[in-house]
Amino acid sequence: MGHQVIIFDFSVIRGLWETRVKKNKERQRKEKERLEKSALEKIKQEWNLILEYRKKGIPQSKYLKNGFVDTNEKTLDTYGKNSQLQKRHALSDEENKERNKFIFQLSGEKWTDFPDSLKDQIYLKEWHVYNTLIQTIPAYIALFQDLRVLELSKNQITHLPVEIGYLKNLKVLNVSFNNLKSVPPELGDCENLEKLDLSGNMEITELPFEV
């Protein structure tokens, strides 16, 4: 009885093996490219975010965590909104400070007369004087040509000076709850006057024709 001899075609086996190796290397190459591309995309994304953060003036401490960039864009939106809100508040504060430069305020029963320094502030646009014991409005009020609002309620004022007629830009005059007995006809020269409050002055019975 003879022996059977099995013959392997090594060229076929080698071909299959080389094909598998080739496919495996191709998969590895593509995976490497994918990872590199992904890393580049991440770096690009982080760099664009950094540029956005810098453009909006956001400090590094807000977007760097342990040396890594926070890619959560909500941080950008939230801080951006807060930053804008802070800017608006700052602007509003500046506007208020600027406005307050032109406003004179005085209150309290310790005051029986206007301070001497007031006559040097003729640039003022508003006087707000209330709850004092002041009885007389100074004649130098005629110098306050930019005055728009004259709020003098709840004082002890006994009369309005004729010089009040020089206030051509005056829009609001409130002398309620004082001790006025009459109103000078010169008040009619305040051609831009829009609001006049004389309430609480019980002895005023009539207004001059000019008013």
C-alpha positions as a Markdown table, in Angstrom:
| # | Residue | x | y | z |
|---|---|---|---|---|
| 1 | Met | 0.0 | 0.0 | 0.0 |
| 2 | Gly | 1.5 | 3.3 | -1.1 |
| 3 | His | 1.8 | 6.6 | 0.9 |
| 4 | Gln | -0.1 | 9.7 | 0.0 |
| 5 | Val | 2.0 | 12.8 | -0.2 |
| 6 | Ile | 0.2 | 16.1 | 0.6 |
| 7 | Ile | 1.7 | 19.0 | -1.3 |
| 8 | Phe | 1.2 | 22.5 | -0.1 |
| 9 | Asp | 1.4 | 25.4 | -2.6 |
| 10 | Phe | 3.4 | 27.8 | -0.4 |
| 11 | Ser | 3.1 | 30.5 | -3.0 |
| 12 | Val | -0.7 | 30.6 | -2.4 |
| 13 | Ile | -0.3 | 30.7 | 1.3 |
| 14 | Arg | 2.3 | 33.4 | 1.1 |
| 15 | Gly | 0.0 | 35.4 | -1.2 |
| 16 | Leu | -2.9 | 35.2 | 1.3 |
| 17 | Trp | -0.6 | 36.2 | 4.1 |
| 18 | Glu | 0.8 | 39.1 | 2.3 |
| 19 | Thr | -2.7 | 40.2 | 1.4 |
| 20 | Arg | -3.8 | 40.1 | 5.0 |
| 21 | Val | -0.6 | 41.9 | 6.1 |
| 22 | Lys | -1.2 | 44.5 | 3.4 |
| 23 | Lys | -4.8 | 45.0 | 4.5 |
| 24 | Asn | -3.8 | 45.3 | 8.1 |
| 25 | Lys | -1.2 | 47.9 | 7.4 |
| 26 | Glu | -3.7 | 49.8 | 5.3 |
| 27 | Arg | -6.2 | 49.8 | 8.2 |
| 28 | Gln | -3.4 | 50.9 | 10.6 |
| 29 | Arg | -2.4 | 53.7 | 8.2 |
| 30 | Lys | -6.0 | 54.9 | 7.8 |
| 31 | Glu | -6.5 | 54.8 | 11.6 |
| 32 | Lys | -3.3 | 56.8 | 12.1 |
| 33 | Glu | -4.5 | 59.3 | 9.6 |
| 34 | Arg | -7.9 | 59.5 | 11.3 |
| 35 | Leu | -6.3 | 60.1 | 14.7 |
| 36 | Glu | -3.9 | 62.7 | 13.3 |
| 37 | Lys | -6.8 | 64.4 | 11.5 |
| 38 | Ser | -8.9 | 64.3 | 14.7 |
| 39 | Ala | -6.0 | 65.7 | 16.7 |
| 40 | Leu | -5.5 | 68.5 | 14.2 |
| 41 | Glu | -9.2 | 69.3 | 14.2 |
| 42 | Lys | -9.2 | 69.4 | 18.0 |
| 43 | Ile | -6.1 | 71.7 | 18.0 |
| 44 | Lys | -7.8 | 73.9 | 15.4 |
| 45 | Gln | -11.0 | 74.0 | 17.4 |
| 46 | Glu | -9.1 | 74.9 | 20.5 |
| 47 | Trp | -7.1 | 77.6 | 18.8 |
| 48 | Asn | -10.2 | 79.2 | 17.3 |
| 49 | Leu | -11.8 | 79.2 | 20.7 |
| 50 | Ile | -8.7 | 80.8 | 22.2 |
| 51 | Leu | -8.9 | 83.5 | 19.6 |
| 52 | Glu | -12.6 | 84.1 | 20.4 |
| 53 | Tyr | -11.9 | 84.2 | 24.1 |
| 54 | Arg | -9.1 | 86.7 | 23.5 |
| 55 | Lys | -11.2 | 88.8 | 21.1 |
| 56 | Lys | -13.9 | 89.2 | 23.9 |
| 57 | Gly | -11.3 | 90.0 | 26.5 |
| 58 | Ile | -11.9 | 86.8 | 28.5 |
| 59 | Pro | -9.0 | 86.0 | 30.9 |
| 60 | Gln | -7.2 | 82.7 | 30.6 |
| 61 | Ser | -8.3 | 81.6 | 34.0 |
| 62 | Lys | -11.9 | 81.4 | 32.6 |
| 63 | Tyr | -11.1 | 79.0 | 29.8 |
| 64 | Leu | -8.0 | 77.0 | 30.8 |
| 65 | Lys | -8.5 | 74.1 | 33.2 |
| 66 | Asn | -5.3 | 72.3 | 34.3 |
| 67 | Gly | -3.6 | 73.6 | 31.1 |
| 68 | Phe | -6.4 | 72.4 | 28.8 |
| 69 | Val | -8.8 | 74.6 | 26.8 |
| 70 | Asp | -12.4 | 74.4 | 27.8 |
| 71 | Thr | -14.1 | 73.6 | 24.5 |
| 72 | Asn | -17.6 | 74.1 | 26.0 |
| 73 | Glu | -18.9 | 77.0 | 24.0 |
| 74 | Lys | -21.5 | 77.7 | 26.7 |
| 75 | Thr | -18.6 | 79.2 | 28.7 |
| 76 | Leu | -18.0 | 81.6 | 25.8 |
| 77 | Asp | -21.6 | 82.5 | 25.5 |
| 78 | Thr | -22.1 | 82.9 | 29.3 |
| 79 | Tyr | -19.0 | 85.0 | 29.8 |
| 80 | Gly | -19.7 | 87.0 | 26.7 |
| 81 | Lys | -23.2 | 87.9 | 28.0 |
| 82 | Asn | -21.9 | 88.6 | 31.5 |
| 83 | Ser | -19.1 | 90.7 | 29.9 |
| 84 | Gln | -21.6 | 92.7 | 27.9 |
| 85 | Leu | -23.8 | 93.2 | 30.9 |
| 86 | Gln | -20.8 | 94.4 | 33.0 |
| 87 | Lys | -19.9 | 96.8 | 30.2 |
| 88 | Arg | -23.5 | 98.1 | 30.1 |
| 89 | His | -23.5 | 98.5 | 33.9 |
| 90 | Ala | -20.1 | 100.3 | 33.7 |
| 91 | Leu | -21.4 | 102.6 | 31.0 |
| 92 | Ser | -24.6 | 103.2 | 33.0 |
| 93 | Asp | -22.4 | 104.0 | 36.1 |
| 94 | Glu | -20.3 | 106.4 | 34.0 |
| 95 | Glu | -23.5 | 108.1 | 32.7 |
| 96 | Asn | -24.8 | 108.5 | 36.2 |
| 97 | Lys | -21.6 | 109.9 | 37.5 |
| 98 | Glu | -21.6 | 112.4 | 34.6 |
| 99 | Arg | -25.2 | 113.3 | 35.2 |
| 100 | Asn | -24.6 | 113.8 | 39.0 |
| 101 | Lys | -21.9 | 116.4 | 38.2 |
| 102 | Phe | -24.8 | 118.7 | 37.2 |
| 103 | Ile | -27.1 | 118.0 | 40.1 |
| 104 | Phe | -27.1 | 119.9 | 43.4 |
| 105 | Gln | -28.8 | 118.1 | 46.3 |
| 106 | Leu | -29.5 | 119.4 | 49.8 |
| 107 | Ser | -31.7 | 118.1 | 52.7 |
| 108 | Gly | -32.0 | 118.1 | 56.4 |
| 109 | Glu | -33.1 | 120.6 | 59.0 |
| 110 | Lys | -29.6 | 121.7 | 59.8 |
| 111 | Trp | -29.6 | 123.8 | 56.7 |
| 112 | Thr | -31.0 | 127.4 | 57.2 |
| 113 | Asp | -29.3 | 128.8 | 54.1 |
| 114 | Phe | -27.7 | 127.7 | 50.9 |
| 115 | Pro | -23.9 | 126.9 | 51.1 |
| 116 | Asp | -21.6 | 129.7 | 49.8 |
| 117 | Ser | -19.9 | 127.3 | 47.4 |
| 118 | Leu | -23.2 | 127.0 | 45.4 |
| 119 | Lys | -22.7 | 130.3 | 43.7 |
| 120 | Asp | -19.6 | 129.0 | 42.0 |
| 121 | Gln | -21.4 | 126.1 | 40.4 |
| 122 | Ile | -23.4 | 128.0 | 37.8 |
| 123 | Tyr | -23.1 | 125.0 | 35.4 |
| 124 | Leu | -25.6 | 123.0 | 37.4 |
| 125 | Lys | -28.8 | 121.8 | 35.6 |
| 126 | Glu | -30.8 | 120.7 | 38.6 |
| 127 | Trp | -31.4 | 121.7 | 42.2 |
| 128 | His | -33.1 | 119.3 | 44.6 |
| 129 | Val | -33.6 | 120.9 | 48.0 |
| 130 | Tyr | -36.1 | 119.5 | 50.5 |
| 131 | Asn | -36.9 | 119.2 | 54.2 |
| 132 | Thr | -34.7 | 122.2 | 55.2 |
| 133 | Leu | -35.3 | 125.4 | 57.2 |
| 134 | Ile | -34.2 | 127.6 | 54.3 |
| 135 | Gln | -36.5 | 130.6 | 53.9 |
| 136 | Thr | -34.9 | 132.6 | 51.0 |
| 137 | Ile | -33.8 | 131.7 | 47.5 |
| 138 | Pro | -30.6 | 133.7 | 46.7 |
| 139 | Ala | -30.7 | 136.4 | 43.9 |
| 140 | Tyr | -27.6 | 134.8 | 42.3 |
| 141 | Ile | -29.9 | 132.1 | 41.0 |
| 142 | Ala | -30.1 | 134.3 | 37.9 |
| 143 | Leu | -26.6 | 133.1 | 37.0 |
| 144 | Phe | -27.7 | 129.5 | 36.6 |
| 145 | Gln | -28.7 | 129.8 | 32.9 |
| 146 | Asp | -28.5 | 126.0 | 32.3 |
| 147 | Leu | -30.9 | 125.2 | 35.1 |
| 148 | Arg | -33.7 | 122.8 | 34.0 |
| 149 | Val | -35.2 | 121.5 | 37.2 |
| 150 | Leu | -35.8 | 123.5 | 40.5 |
| 151 | Glu | -37.2 | 121.2 | 43.1 |
| 152 | Leu | -37.6 | 123.1 | 46.4 |
| 153 | Ser | -40.4 | 121.2 | 48.2 |
| 154 | Lys | -41.0 | 121.0 | 51.9 |
| 155 | Asn | -38.8 | 124.0 | 53.0 |
| 156 | Gln | -39.6 | 127.3 | 54.7 |
| 157 | Ile | -39.4 | 129.5 | 51.6 |
| 158 | Thr | -41.5 | 132.7 | 52.0 |
| 159 | His | -41.1 | 134.2 | 48.5 |
| 160 | Leu | -39.7 | 133.6 | 45.0 |
| 161 | Pro | -37.1 | 136.2 | 43.9 |
| 162 | Val | -37.8 | 138.2 | 40.7 |
| 163 | Glu | -34.5 | 136.9 | 39.4 |
| 164 | Ile | -36.2 | 133.6 | 38.8 |
| 165 | Gly | -37.4 | 135.1 | 35.5 |
| 166 | Tyr | -33.9 | 134.9 | 34.1 |
| 167 | Leu | -34.1 | 131.1 | 34.0 |
| 168 | Lys | -35.0 | 130.8 | 30.4 |
| 169 | Asn | -34.3 | 127.0 | 30.2 |
| 170 | Leu | -36.2 | 126.1 | 33.4 |
| 171 | Lys | -38.7 | 123.3 | 32.7 |
| 172 | Val | -39.8 | 122.2 | 36.2 |
| 173 | Leu | -40.4 | 124.3 | 39.2 |
| 174 | Asn | -41.6 | 122.6 | 42.4 |
| 175 | Val | -42.0 | 124.8 | 45.4 |
| 176 | Ser | -44.8 | 122.8 | 47.1 |
| 177 | Phe | -45.3 | 122.9 | 50.9 |
| 178 | Asn | -43.5 | 126.1 | 51.6 |
| 179 | Asn | -44.7 | 129.4 | 53.1 |
| 180 | Leu | -45.3 | 131.3 | 49.8 |
| 181 | Lys | -48.0 | 134.0 | 49.8 |
| 182 | Ser | -47.6 | 135.1 | 46.2 |
| 183 | Val | -45.9 | 134.4 | 42.9 |
| 184 | Pro | -43.9 | 137.1 | 41.1 |
| 185 | Pro | -45.1 | 138.0 | 37.6 |
| 186 | Glu | -41.4 | 137.6 | 36.4 |
| 187 | Leu | -42.1 | 133.9 | 36.6 |
| 188 | Gly | -43.9 | 134.3 | 33.3 |
| 189 | Asp | -40.6 | 135.1 | 31.6 |
| 190 | Cys | -39.6 | 131.4 | 32.1 |
| 191 | Glu | -40.7 | 130.6 | 28.6 |
| 192 | Asn | -39.8 | 126.9 | 28.7 |
| 193 | Leu | -41.5 | 126.1 | 32.0 |
| 194 | Glu | -43.6 | 123.0 | 31.6 |
| 195 | Lys | -44.5 | 122.0 | 35.2 |
| 196 | Leu | -45.3 | 124.3 | 38.1 |
| 197 | Asp | -46.2 | 122.8 | 41.5 |
| 198 | Leu | -47.4 | 125.3 | 44.1 |
| 199 | Ser | -49.5 | 122.9 | 46.2 |
| 200 | Gly | -49.3 | 123.1 | 50.0 |
| 201 | Asn | -48.8 | 126.9 | 50.0 |
| 202 | Met | -52.2 | 127.7 | 51.6 |
| 203 | Glu | -51.9 | 131.5 | 51.4 |
| 204 | Ile | -51.6 | 131.7 | 47.6 |
| 205 | Thr | -55.0 | 132.7 | 46.4 |
| 206 | Glu | -54.3 | 133.8 | 42.8 |
| 207 | Leu | -51.6 | 133.8 | 40.1 |
| 208 | Pro | -50.3 | 136.9 | 38.2 |
| 209 | Phe | -51.6 | 137.4 | 34.7 |
| 210 | Glu | -48.1 | 136.8 | 33.3 |
| 211 | Val | -48.1 | 133.2 | 34.6 |
